[in-house]
Structures are given as structure tokens and as C-alpha cells.
Amino acid sequence: MLDLSYEAPKPKVIAGAKHDWELVIGMEIHAQVSSQAKLFSGASTRFGAEPNSNVSFVDAAMPGMLPVINEYCVEQAVRTGLGLKAQINLKSAFDRKNYFYPDLPQGYQISQLYHPIVGEGEVLVDMEPGIARLVRIERIHIEQDAGKSIHDMDPNMSFVDLNRTGVALMEIVSRPDIRGPEEAAAYVGKLRQILRYLGTCDGNMQNGNLRADVNVSVCLPGAYERYQETQDFGHLGTRCEIKNMNSMRFIQQAIDYEAKRQIAILEAGGSIDQETRLYDPDKGETRSMRSKEEAHDYRYFPDPDLLPLEIEQAWVDDIAASLPELPDAKKARFVTEFGLSEYDAGVLTAEVANAAYFEQVAGDAGDGKLAANWVINELFGRLKKEDHSIEDSPVTPTQLAGIIRLITSDAISGKIAKDLFEIVYTEGGDPEKIVEERGMKQVTDTGAIETAVDEIIAANPAQVEKAKQNPKLAGWFVGQVMKATGGKANPKAVNEIVAARLGL
């Protein structure tokens, strides 16, 4: 549920030549179900296979072939609905959506229009600390994907790859609650994060496993509030759908362009045609694809080859009991359990693998704050620089925890720890053994440190007088002592002894 301590963001206002306008956005997210087999056949869903190699007779619509529901895909849809705090419908049904595409062999798509498997839910989208937006989910239905038409392999012909045909999709339909381009991108990002935590979709937008259809309209200030009161979509203006967006950056650019295009038409006295448009990232503009079809244009009717889908509440309860800890709950726990800032907790929970890595480091090291600092700044910084993910990290959680334990036990200083991290990152090995074998332990013997301090002071009487007049210059002595000890002296002890010797 929405945390009432959050402040809802204000709607995006765009200044036109004659009026101020507000944006209204709804989204349909097509998420490919993580499953080894397709929705109605046993064919593989492996990405990157040879064209037309993952195609069964059912996928190719051979005569007499009948669909058989994949129970695991249904389970994944239910798991997604539960993760979005949505109503699970124990009875649902499949419909035929009739339209012609060369990469849709049946001439129709099996989908769910009238009785979807998942009803109303919600997604809480964090915009910045203390600022969030609750986006309502209208429904989630499962359907089969179409294939892929390829137009750039021959100047005169197009080719069709049916490998993707029949792959299970979850279409996640939002209410028109999104009010700006940044919020739209944040919504997609949050939804992707939840799906990846649940394990129901890998969220790979580059491969097309997560795609967004973005519905954009503009209205005068106050119209959205009237819609909220009456649920009359007429207050929101005529919408245009931008199809198949697979980049959060492009989603923002397309919304911004489309809003300005509609405003220019309306202020010139024209009207908006409800249509489907495509975004051209090279030109930074949307262009018309086709007029927007209504449900009756697709001639929906119940699929005669599939019985209504009935599931038991006990089965749903078992799935609910197996749900992992989701991002919002994990982020809140990191704040309370490890004393992290909301920002740091958000960084660490952005990806499920990152969160698991940090939690293992923090548990082994016994210091959550220091673990967060090293994971975020040292490890993530280095991995990002080399374009690696946490799965590619050459430093294991056990190794990083070992470095942190050496710091907290005063065996090494922070500076030595960075040198040690570099060795472990590039060469591997046990941090404790490396420190022993290479003589990297910091000097904690106050007698040895006092000797070094006395020698530096005796050799620099002029600097001593300056430091007594300006205590900030005592840092020069600390630096000299650290240099003389090869950086191995305990910095805290050096500071204390220098201050005592100088009478500061």
C-alpha cells in the first residue's frame, strides 16, 4: 500500500502558445515470461537460436494442431500479479484476437480480453527520496507473442523468423496515472525491477523481452482531477499510442515530442486523431503507423480450442508463500537493519544480484555501513568503469568481507585497504594471507609512531612554529609520518601523537 508519508509529485506542465497543458500517460508493458517452453507448445524459447529452429507444428499453425496450456506460464503470471498486490482471478478465459501479419501464422493471436487472469494492482514508483507516485494496474493478461519480420537482409524481400511466435507474454496495463516523461521511465524501471526480483521476466529490453506501448494525451489543468472524480476518460483528451518502445531514454524523448505535437495541433484549432504511432530515434519524432483499432475491429471471440482456465485458491496461496522479498521491502530493511541512507539502500537493491552480493558481504564483515561504502564506491565504481556486472566481479563477497574485517580490526588502514583491493581485484587471493605475506599490516605500536613523529618534528622547527600558530598545518606532519612509515602507521594514532607533541 502507499506510504502516506510520501509526497506525490506534481504533474508535468507544458507551456503552449495559448495555454498551459498537462500530460496524461498510460502504459501497456509486454513482458516475456521467463519459461523454457512457449505458452501453448513445448518449443524452446531460447534467444539467439537459428531462425525458425524453435518452431513446433502448433506455432506454425499446421492443420489439426491444438494448443495446450503451459501451466508454468500461468504460475508466472499469478506470481507477477501477487508481486504487484493485484487481484488474482480464479476463473479466466482465452479469446482470439483476429488480425493479419506475415509473422502470425494462425491469422489470430490467443489473448485474454474479457476475463484476464489478473485484475487490479499497484506499483509505487520512487521519483526521489520522499517523492513517489502510485500507479494503478488495471489488469494483466497472458497472450502469445508474434514472430519477427526482417526487412534489411534483401532489397526486394522480407524474411520471417517464427522463433518468437507463441512465446508467452504478460501484458501489464496501467491506468492513465503517469504524469510526465521522467515518471514514465521510472515506472518502467520499477516494474522491470519487480519482475526481475520475482523471476517472471528477465527484463532484457535490448532483446525485446520487455517492451512498452505508451499512450499519450494532453489536457488543460484540472481535467485530470475531474477524470479522477468521474472516471470519465473524455476529460483526458484523445490519446495516441506509441508502439514497441524498448528504451527508457527513447520513451522519455517520444513522450516529450508527442505531447508538443498534440499541443501544437490543438492550439491551431485542430483535433487529435486516435492512432498508433512509431518513434524514430534518429529524427527524434513520432510518425503515424495506422489508425488506432478498437476491440470490435479485432473480432474477439472465445477461443474454441481452449477451455476456460480455472485455478484453485490453495495453489495461489502456495505461490504467494514462495514469493521472494521484493525491492521496497528489501530497501526498507536495509535502512533499518544496516543503518543505510535511503539513497544507498536504493542503489544496493536496484538489482537483485547486487542486493544479494551486498547482504553476504555485510553479514560476513559485521559492518553494514562500511560494507555498503565499499560495495557502492569501490566495487560498483570499478565494475562500471570496466562495463562489467556484479556476476562478472573478480572479487567475491567473501574476499571483500575479508578486506573490511581487516579494516575494522585495525590490521590495515583505509589507504592500505585500497591497495589490497586492487591486488585482490587483479590477482585474486585471500586478503588476510596477502597482508601477512606482503607485510601490509599497519603499524599500531605507539612507540614506533612516536619515534617517527619526534624525528619529523626535530627536523622541521620552522614548520612546528607555523603549526602552533595555525593548527590546520598539523596535517603536514601527519602526512610526513605516513610517508616515512610507508603508509602503514595507524592514521588515528598518528593524528593523536602529532597533536600531543605540538601541544595542540
N, C-alpha and C positions, 0 to 999 in steps of 0.2 A: 504493500500500500504506500501511497505518497506520504513522505515525511513532511508534516505540516510546518516544520522549521525551515523548509526550503522556500526560497523566494522564486516565484515563477518569472521567467524572462518576459520582457516586453516584446510585442510583435514588431516585426521588421516594417518600418515605414519608408516608402519610396516617394520622393517628391516628384510629381509630374509638373507639367507646364501650368495646369489649371487647378489640380487638387493634390492632396496627399493621398496615397493609396497604401493599403495593407495587403500583404501576401498571405495566401492560404494554400497549404500544400498537404496532399495525401499521398501515400506511397504504397505500392504493391511490390513486395520483395519476393523474388523467386529464388528459393534456397534449395539446392540439390541435396537430397537426402543422402547421408553417409550410409551406404549399403553396398555390399559386394555384388548384389544382383538387382535387376530392374524391378519396376513396380508390378508388372504383370507377366514377367518371364524370368527364366534363370540365366539370361545372358549377362556377361560381365559388364561392370560399369567403369573398368579401368581407363583412366585418362591417357591419351597419347598412343593408343593401340593403332595398328594399321587400319586405314579407312575400311569400313564395312566388315570388320573382323569380329565385332561384338554384336552380332545381329542374329536373333533367333527367328524362327518362322512366324512367331507371334508379332515380333517387332516389324517384320517385313510385310505383315498383313496378308500372309498366304491364305488361300481359301480354306475354310474349315478350322482355322486355328482360333482357340478361345483363350481369353485372358484368365490367369489365376493369380489372385491377390497375394502379394508378398507380405506376410504377417509382420516381418521385422520393420518394413517401411511404415506400417500402421503404428507400430510401437514407437518409432522415432517421431512420428507426428504427435502422438499423445505426449511423449516426453517433452517435446517442444512447447506444446500447449501448457503443460504443467509448469514449465520453467518461466512462462510468461503470465502466470497466475490466471490462466484462462479457463473457461468452462469447457469441459470435455463432454461431447455429445455421445451418449452410449449407442445411439442409433444414427447412422448417416447413410448416404447413398451416392452412387456414381451416375453421372449424366454424360451424354455425348454432346460435345461442342463441335458443330459441323462447319468446317471451312477447308479450303484447298490450299495446300502448299506442297511444292515438289518434295520437300523433306518430311512430309507427314503421310506415309504410305496408305493409311486407312482412310484418309479423307475426313477424319474427325479425330478429336482429342478426347480421351476419357478424363473427365474432371468432376468436380462437385460444385454445383451451383445452388441448388435448393436446400440441401441438407449436408453442410460441411461437418467434418469430424471435430473441429474445434470452434468454439464460439468466442465471446468477448474476453479480452485480456488487457494487459497494460505493459508499457515499458517506461521506466523512469530514466530520462536522458540528462546526464550531468553536463551542464554547459560550462561551469566554472565553480570553484568552491562556494557553496551556499546558494547557487543558482541552478535550478533544474526545471525540466518540463516533463509533465506526464502525458505521454502519447497513448491514446486508447487503441487497442487492437479490435477490429470489427470481427474478424474471422480468420481461420487458417483452414485451407482445404488442400487435399493432395491430388495431384494430377500427373500425367505423363508428359515428359518433355518431347519436343520435336527434334529432328535431325539438324544437320548443318549444310547449308548451301555454300559452295565455294566458287567465287567468281573471278579470281585473279590467277588461275592456273593456265587459262587459254583465252585468247582474244575473242573467240567465237562461241565458246561453250561454257556452261556452268556444270559443276560436278556436285554430287550429293553424297555426303557421308552419313550413314544411318547409325553410327555407333551410339550417339546420344539419344536416339529415338527410344522412347519407353522408359528412360531413366526417371526415377521418382522425384518430383518437385513438391515442395511445400510453398504455397502462395500465401504470404502473410500480408493481409490487407489492413492498413491503418485507417482510422478516422482522419478527417481533414484538420488535424490538430497542430500540424507543424507550421511555424510562422516565419521561417527565414531560411536562406541557403545554408548558413552555418549549422543551424539546428537540424536541417535535413541530413547533412553529412554526419552529424553527431548521432542522430537516430540510427542511421545505417551502421555506424561503427559500434554502437551499443548493442544492437540486435545481433550483429556478427559476433561480438564478444560472447554474448549469452549462448548462441548456437554452438560456438566452439567449446565453451565450458561443458555444455550438455553432451557434446559429441554427436550432434544430429546433423551437422553440416560443417565442412572444413572451412567455409567462408572464403575460398580462393576466388577472388574477383577476377584475377588475370585469366584464369581458365574458364570463366563464365559460370562457376559453381554458385555464385551469389550475384544476382542481377536485380536492378531496380527499375520499375516503371514509375515515373514521377508525374503526378497530376498537379498542375499549377493553375491558379486563378488569382485575380486581384479584385479587391472590393474597397469601398470607401470606409474610412474609420467608423467603427461602431457596428458594421454589418455582421462581423463575426460574432459579436456578443448577442445580436438578435438571432443568429443561427443557433447559438448555444441554448437560448431560451425556447425557441420554437422547433429546433431540429429541421428547419426548412432550408434545404440546400440552395434554394433560389436566392438567398441573401448573399451567397458567396461568389456569384459571378459564374460565367461559363468557363469550364476547365478545359485545358489541353493536356494531353498525356505525352510525356517524353519517354520514348521506349528504349528498353535494353541498356541502361546505364550501368557500367561496371567499374567506375572510378569515382571516389568521393570528391576529388577535386573537380572532375567534369560535372558531377551532379550540381555542385555549387555554381559553376560557371553557366550551366544550362538554365538553371532556375533564374539566375540574375538576368540573363539575356531574355528569356521568355517573359518574365514579368515586365521588363521595359518595353518589349514588343507589344504586349497586350495593352499596356497603359497608353502607348502612342496611338494605337488604333482607337481606343475608347475616347480619348481626348480629341481625336479628329472627327468624332461623331459616328464612327463605325461600330461594328459589333464583332464579337469573337465567335468564330466557328468552332464548334466542338470537334476536335480532330486528334489524330495521333501524329506526333512529330518525332523526328530524329535529331540528335545533336551532332554537329560537325565540329570536332575539337580543333581542326586545322583552321577553320574560319571563325570559330568561336560563336556560332549561331545555330539556331534550330531551323529545320525546314519541314514542310508538310510531307507526310508519308501517305496518309489515307484519312478519309473521314472516319470519325470515331463510331464504331459499331455499338449497337445496343444488344442486350441479351437476346431479343427476339430475332435479330439478324443471324445469330448462330444456330437457330432452330434447336435449342436444347431439348432433350427428352431423356428419360431414364434409360440407362444402358441396359438393353435386354439380355446381355451376356453375363451380368453381374448382379447377384442378389444384394439387397440392402445389407450394409455392414452393421452387425450388432456385436458390441463388446461388453464385458462384464465389469461391474464396478470394482470387484475384487482384483481384477487384472490391472485396472487403472491404479488402484491403491498400491499394488506391488511395485509398479513403475515409479510412483510418487516416492515410495520409501527408498528407492535406489538412486534418487537424484543427487548429484554432487552439490557441494557448497557453491553457490552462484556468486558472480562478481560483486554485487552490492553487499552481500553478507560477508564475503571474504574481506572486502575492503574495510568494512566496519570492524571486523575482528582484528585486523592488522593494526588499526588505530588504537583499539583498547588494549589488546594483548601485548603489542610490542612498543606502544607509545609513539607510533609514527605520525607524521603530519598527514592530513587528508591527501595532499598532493603526492607525497611519497608512496602512500598506500595505493593511490590510483595508478601510479607508474608500475608498481610491482604486480598489480592484479590485472593489468591491461591484457596480458596473455596468460592462459592457464599454465603453460610451461614455465613462464617467468615466476609466477607465484609459487609453484611447487619448488623451483630451484631456491628461491629466497627462503622459503619456510624451512627447508632442510638445512641451509646454512645457519639460519638464526637458531634453530634447535640444537645443532651441533656446537655452535660457537657460544651460546648462552648470553648473547647480547644483541637484541633485535635491532636497536638503533644503529649500532656500529655495522651490523650485517647489512642493513638497508643502504647505508652510506657506501659501503664497498661494492655491493651488487650494482647499485644505480650508477655511481660515478666512475668507478674503476672498471668493472666488468662490462656493464652495458655500454659505457663510452668506448671501450676498446672494440667490442663486437660490432658496434655501429660503424666505427671508423673502417673496419675491415669488411663490412657488409655481411656479417655472419649473424645467425640466430642463436638463441640460447642452446638449441640442440647441437650446435657446432662448437660450443665452448670447449677450449682445450683445458680449462680449469674446472675441475669437478666441485660440487658443493662441499665435499669432504676436504679438499685441498684449501678452498677459500676459508672454510671454517677454521682450519688449522692455522692459517695466517692470522686470523682475527684473535684466536686464543693466545698466540704468541704476543700480540699487541697488548691484550688485556692483562696478561701475566707479567708485563714489563720486560719480557725477554728481548723484544725488539722495539724500536721507536717507529713512529709513523713513516719517517723517511726510509728507514731500512725496510719496512714492510712493502713500500712501493718497489724497491729494488728486488725484494723477494718475489713479489707478484710477477714482475717481468720475467724472472728466472722460471717460475712455475708455468707461466703462460707459454713461454717459448721452448722450454726444455722438459717440463714435467717434473715429477718427483715429489717426495714427502717434504713439506715445508720445514718441519722440525729437524729432519736429518740434514737438509740443505743448510740451515742456520748453524748447526753443530759443525758440519764438515768444512764450511767456508768461513768459519769464525765471524759470523754476523751478529752475534749477541751484543746487545748494548751494554755499556759499562755502567753498572749501578753502584760500584764501590766508591763511596763518597770521598775516601782518602785519595784515590787516583784522580777524581774530578777536582778536588781541592788543590792538588799539586798543579794540575794543568791551569786552573784559574789563577793561582798565585804567580805562575810563570808569565802568563799573558799580562797580568796587571803590572808586574815588575818591569816588563819590557816596554810598557806604554804609559808612562806617567802623564804625559800631556793629555792623552785620551781619558785618563782617570779624572783629571780636573774637569774636563768638559762634561763627563757623565754625571759628576756630582752637581754641576750647575743645571744640567738637563737630563733627568733620569731616563728619558726615552733612548738616549745614546748607549744605555747599558746593553742594549741588544747587540751592539757591535762586539762586545766581549763574549756574549753567548755564541755568536757566530764563529768567532776565532777559536773558542774552546771546542766547538763541534768539529771545526775543520782540523784542529790538532789531534782529535781523537778519532778521526776518520768517520765522523758522523755516528759513532757508537755510544757516545755519552748519553745518559738519560736526560732529555731536554728539561724536564721539570726540576731535576736535581741541579742542573747547571744554572738555571734561572735563579733558584733559591740561593745557591752559593755565591754567585756573582753579586746579587743584591746585598747579601750579608757582608761580603768583603768590601763593597763600595759604600757601605753604610746607608743604603737607600731604603 
